[in-house]
Amino acid sequence: MLFEDKKSVLSRALAGGIIGLVIFIPLGGLFNDLVNGGLITMGPHTPFRLVSYDLEALVGSAPLALAIQIALYFLMGAVVGIATLPFTDSGRELVLHSLVHFAVTAGLLILTCTLLGWAWSWQAMVVYLILLAVVYLLIWLSRWVGWYIEVMAIREKLGLPSGPSPLKWRETLPYLPFIALLCLIFPLVLTPFDAADVPVLRALLYPWLLLPVGSFFSGLSLGRREGFCPLYPLAGGLLYVPVALIAYNHTALFHSLLFTLPALAGNAAGGAWRRVKRK
């Protein structure tokens, strides 16, 4: 068993499933049109396709296809919801349980993309799995940074705690690997896997979803532990500039704001939460 508290697992899975429906139904409708009948396959285009054409053709019924889609969306959200719980306290078991959870998530992703016709080629499926692995790695790295900061705080309590560094640059340093992964490595890795004519990954998913979401929650994590750290959103925005020029062109320089502004908002919210908790 990955978890001993079954009640917590069920509640997190239910909450995650509901959130998954809220997120995946509109995104899935857009993606169904994009993949099944839109820009990629050059078929008939509609603004929104609720039911996957491929799945409807496979099962022979639009209501049944819709029910299967909803079940898949719910399961994807439930799996993510379960991931918010700590797997275990042991290092070896933590790695093993995380690998099992990743395998289940990857299998569900493969099943969803196959049934809904989102994997129009094996290369597309590889890209999906790479995206999943990168997101998983980002979450792992974010949690590791949090644990590292907590260990530093404990060590300071055992000795003479030092005050915050100027502009909290020292407190920001443990989050630099996260910035490097999200702002430097990730967009460059996506480049060879994206289509030249319709760069869905680099033009839509990464700048408008993964970049702002990752920057906001990492900034929130930093703010909750160290307070407001102004160098964090600034560092991410500046590091992204050369990547924008390499992976895109000068017209994509505004993407740096898609990191800076959400990171600033998340960091400010985390700092405010920390002050309220202390009071």
Salt bridges, closest charged atoms under 4 A:
ASP33 OD2 - HIS45 ND1 2.93
GLU150 OE2 - ARG225 NH2 3.69
ASP194 OD2 - ARG202 NE 3.57
